[in-house]
């Protein structure tokens, strides 16, 4: 068990705001996957707290085609989706401070209430090509959830945006590739980088910069 009983009660109360069913698709592997078991357990324990949360456990190797179709390229991974896929994903266990990002993603997908400004929505409609947000985090970073949640809101608001949380210590090769010296760090389309948790307007500006690159 990962979630304590007191935490389960609080989570159950938070999930009461859900409107539509949400599916947690967990990609894991029996061997050679750090935190796969913990990630699966966390997803299962969370799903058990609401009748509106469905869970699907898939082996990354056996369901390779499904993983590719969903854009999953590493494990452990959790895709959060409803009737439509908002391209909201978690790579690595969403534990510690990131558990709040996980719960917010579930509520976001279930309700569709992203809360973004009208200017942001209008600007997102002008996007001419896909945008991929990769937000590197660690479970002990109190500022990281702000960056993850904002990225996921952008993905929920635009079909051209997809957003990933990536736990840096579980994927050191990626952290090294993108020179992640501190978190949160957001990588946009491999060309634009943001250090720290920034306001909505700043992320939007950086998204436009990446699209123009």
N, C-alpha and C positions, 0 to 999 in steps of 0.2 A: 504493500500500500504506500502511495506517495502522499496523497492528500489527507491531512488530519481531519477528524470529524468536525471540528470547529470551522475549518476552512470549507469543508463540503457544505455546511449549512449556509455560509455566506455566499458561496458560489451558486447554490441552488436559488437563493433569493435574487441574485443578479440575473440569472438566466430566465427569470419569470417575465422579463421584458421581451422575450423572443416572440416573433409573429409567425414566421414560416419555418418549416423543417430545414435543418442544416445537416449536411453529410461531411463527416471527417474521414477522408481517405488517407489511411496511414500506410506508407511504404516502408517495409522493414526487411530484415534478413536474419535467419537463424544464427549464422555465425559471422564473425569478423565485422561487426558493426558496433562501434562504441555508442552507448546510450540508446540503442534500438529498443531494448527491452523496457527501459525507463520511459521512453517516448510513447511506446505503445500503451504502457500501463497508465500514464497520465491522460492520454486520450480516452482510454476506456473508462477510467474513473470519472472523467468530466462528462462523457456521454451518458453515464448512468444517472446523472443528476437532472436530466431533462428528457421528457418523452419526445421532444422535438429535435433531439440530436441523434442522428443515425451514425453508425461507425462501420467502416469497411477496412479490413486488414489485408494487405496484399504483399506478397513476397516480391521483392524488387527484381529478382532473376526470373522467377516463374511467370511474372506478369510484365515482362519487359515491354511488350507492345503497348500495354495500357499506360505504363510509366511514360513512354515516349509521347503518346498521344496527349498526356496531361502536362508534358514539359518537365517531368521529374527526372533529374539527372544525377541525384546523389541521395544518400539516406543517412540517418532517418529523416523522413519527410512527412509532413501533414498538409494536405490540400483541404481548404475550407470552402465549401461550395453549397449552393442551394439549387433552385430550378435552373439557374444559369451559373456558369463558372466565372467568378470575378478575378481569377488568376491571383488568388491570395494563398501564399504558401509559407510554411515554416520548415526550415532545414536545421535539424538539431532540436534538442528538447526545449520547448518554450517554458523553462523553469525559472525560478527566482522571480525577479522583476518582470520577466517576459511572460509570466503566466497571465498577467493583466492584459498584455497584448493579445494573447490567445483568446481570452474571454471576450475582449472587445471585437476581435475578428468574427467570432461566432455571432455576437449580437448584430454586428454590422451587416453580415451576410443575411441574417434572418430578417432584419427590419428594413434594410436598404437605406437607413438613415445615416448618411455620411456627414452631414452638417457642414459641408464645404460652402464657401461663399459663392454668390451668383457670378462674380467676376472669374473665380477659379473654374466654375462649371462652363462658362462661356468660352474661356480660353482653352480648356481641354477639348472642346468641340472642334477647335481649329487645328488640332494635331494632324499632321500629314503622314506620320509613320509611327510604328510601334515604339513604346518606351518601356524599358525594363529597369526597375528599381531594386537594387540589392542593398539591404540594410544590415551591416555587420554589427553584432551585439555580443554582450556577455551577460550571463544571468545576474551578475552582481552590479550591473550598471543601472542606476536609478533614472538616468536621463534617456536611456535607449527606447523604452516603450513609446515615448512621444514620437520619435522618429519612425518607428515601425508602424504605429497606428496611423500616422499621417500618410505614409506610403500606401498602406492598405486602403485608406479612404480614397486616394487618387485612383487606385485600381478599381474600386467599386463604382467610381463615378465615370470611368471611361473604358470602353472595350479595347482601347489601344494601349492601355497601361497594365502591366503586371508587376506585382511587388512581392519580394521574398524577404523574410527574416533569415539571416544566416548566423548561427552561433559560431563565433570566430574560433574558439578554442577546440571545437569539434572538427573544424575544417581548416587546419593550420596552413595547408597548401594554398587555399584561396586567400586567407588572411595575408600570407606572404606575397602572393601574386598582386594584390591590390594595396600592398604596403599599409596594412591596417596597424597603426601604432597606438591608436586610441579609438574608443567607441563612444557613441555610435558613429559609423562612417557609412555614407550612402554612395553607391556607385550607380551612375545613370548611363545606360547604353555604352558602358566600357570607356567613356570619354570624359565624363564630368564627375567630379568628386565633391562631396560635402562632408566637412568635419563637424560633429556635434548635432544636436537637435535644433532645427531651425523652424521659423514660423512658416505657415502655409504659403505666404507670398514669395518667400525666398526659394522654397522647393519648387514652386511653379516656375519661377524665373530660371532656375537651373534646368528644369525639364525642357523649357523652350530652347535654352542654350544647347542642350544635347541634341535636340531635334534639328537644329540649324547646323550642327557640326558636320 
